[in-house]
Amino acid sequence: MIKWWMGAALVLSLQGDAAAQELPELIRSDLLNELKDCEQPVRSIKRSAIRIFDFNGDGIADYVIDYGEICSAYCGTGGCTHDIWVSQGTTWAKALSANIRDIESVGKVGGKTVLRVDLHGSFCDRVGADSCPHVIVWDGGALRMRRR
């Protein structure tokens, strides 16, 4: 059975403006380093830039960072850069970095967290403006992106 709900109903969630401060230091440091190319210096990370899920089912927060919510330099016709960090014991690893137009929904399929996303049409051998629906799912050892 497939259950879908909108991104607002996250598996785990952070509350209020403290979201960026609650990011693990490894992720926060990497993100602030990446954002050094923004026109305006980035000193804080908006809560709306962080989504929390549990892709690998270990009960520890995994993070999706939407650079477009922080700095427009990371967006274009192909969407905005998104980094996905997955927990590995007591640390996190950047499991996927991709331009994503939209995270349409998040749900569970067979007990696994699945993101339904839209990519630039060229990923589906279409015109760039066309939709290119994909899913992002943990396959037991890595995050995989595939057409839906």
C-alpha positions in Angstrom: 0.0 0.0 0.0 1.3 3.5 -0.9 0.6 6.4 1.5 1.5 9.9 0.4 1.2 13.2 2.3 2.4 16.6 1.6 5.9 17.8 2.7 4.4 19.6 5.6 3.7 16.3 7.4 7.3 15.4 7.8 8.6 12.2 9.4 10.5 14.4 11.9 10.3 18.2 12.2 12.3 21.0 13.7 10.4 23.9 15.4 10.9 27.6 15.1 14.0 29.6 14.1 16.3 27.3 16.0 16.3 24.9 13.0 19.7 25.9 11.7 21.3 25.8 15.1 20.0 22.2 15.5 21.7 21.1 12.3 24.7 18.8 13.1 27.9 20.8 13.0 29.2 18.8 10.1 26.2 19.7 7.9 26.0 23.3 9.1 29.7 23.9 8.4 29.5 22.4 5.0 26.4 24.4 4.1 27.9 27.7 5.3 31.1 27.0 3.3 29.1 26.2 0.2 27.2 29.5 0.6 30.2 31.7 0.5 29.5 32.4 -3.2 26.2 34.2 -2.4 26.0 37.9 -3.2 24.9 38.7 0.3 26.9 37.1 3.1 24.9 34.2 4.6 25.0 34.3 8.4 21.9 32.3 9.2 20.0 29.5 7.6 16.3 29.8 7.2 14.1 27.1 8.7 12.3 26.7 5.4 15.6 25.5 3.8 15.7 22.4 6.0 13.5 19.4 5.8 14.0 16.3 8.0 13.2 12.7 7.1 14.5 9.3 8.0 15.5 7.7 4.7 17.5 4.8 6.1 15.1 3.8 8.9 17.6 4.1 11.7 15.5 6.6 13.7 18.1 9.3 13.3 17.3 12.5 11.4 18.4 12.8 7.8 18.5 16.3 6.3 17.4 17.8 3.0 18.9 21.2 2.4 17.3 23.5 -0.2 19.9 26.0 -1.2 17.2 28.0 -3.1 15.6 29.0 0.2 18.9 30.7 1.2 20.6 32.0 -1.9 19.2 32.5 -5.4 22.7 31.8 -6.9 22.0 28.1 -6.5 18.9 28.1 -8.7 18.2 28.1 -12.4 15.9 26.6 -15.0 16.8 23.1 -13.7 15.7 23.9 -10.2 17.7 24.6 -7.0 20.6 22.7 -5.5 19.5 20.2 -2.8 21.8 18.3 -0.6 20.6 15.2 1.2 22.6 14.1 4.3 22.0 10.6 5.7 22.9 9.5 9.1 25.7 6.9 9.5 26.0 5.9 13.2 27.1 9.1 15.0 27.8 11.2 11.9 26.2 12.1 8.5 27.3 11.7 4.9 26.2 13.7 1.9 24.3 11.0 0.1 23.0 13.0 -2.9 23.4 16.5 -4.3 21.1 17.4 -7.2 19.2 20.2 -8.8 15.5 19.7 -8.0 12.7 21.8 -9.2 10.2 20.8 -6.6 9.7 18.3 -3.8 6.1 17.4 -4.6 5.4 15.1 -1.7 6.9 12.7 0.8 5.5 9.3 1.7 6.1 5.7 2.7 6.4 2.8 0.3 7.0 -0.6 1.9 8.1 1.2 5.1 10.7 3.4 3.3 10.6 7.1 3.0 10.2 8.2 -0.6 10.4 11.8 -2.0 8.5 12.5 -5.1 10.4 15.2 -7.0 10.3 17.1 -10.3 13.5 17.5 -12.3 14.5 19.5 -15.4 12.9 17.9 -18.5 16.3 17.0 -20.0 16.7 14.3 -17.4 13.8 12.5 -19.2 15.0 13.3 -22.7 12.4 16.0 -22.9 12.3 19.8 -23.4 13.7 21.5 -20.3 10.4 23.1 -19.4 8.7 19.7 -19.3 8.1 17.8 -16.1 10.4 15.0 -15.3 9.0 13.1 -12.3 11.4 11.0 -10.2 11.5 9.4 -6.8 14.3 9.4 -4.3 14.5 6.4 -2.0 17.0 4.6 0.2 17.9 1.2 -1.4 19.5 -0.3 1.7 23.0 1.2 1.1 22.5 4.5 -0.8 20.0 7.0 -1.9 18.8 6.3 -5.4 16.9 8.6 -7.8 14.8 7.0 -10.5 12.0 7.9 -12.9 8.4 7.3 -11.8 
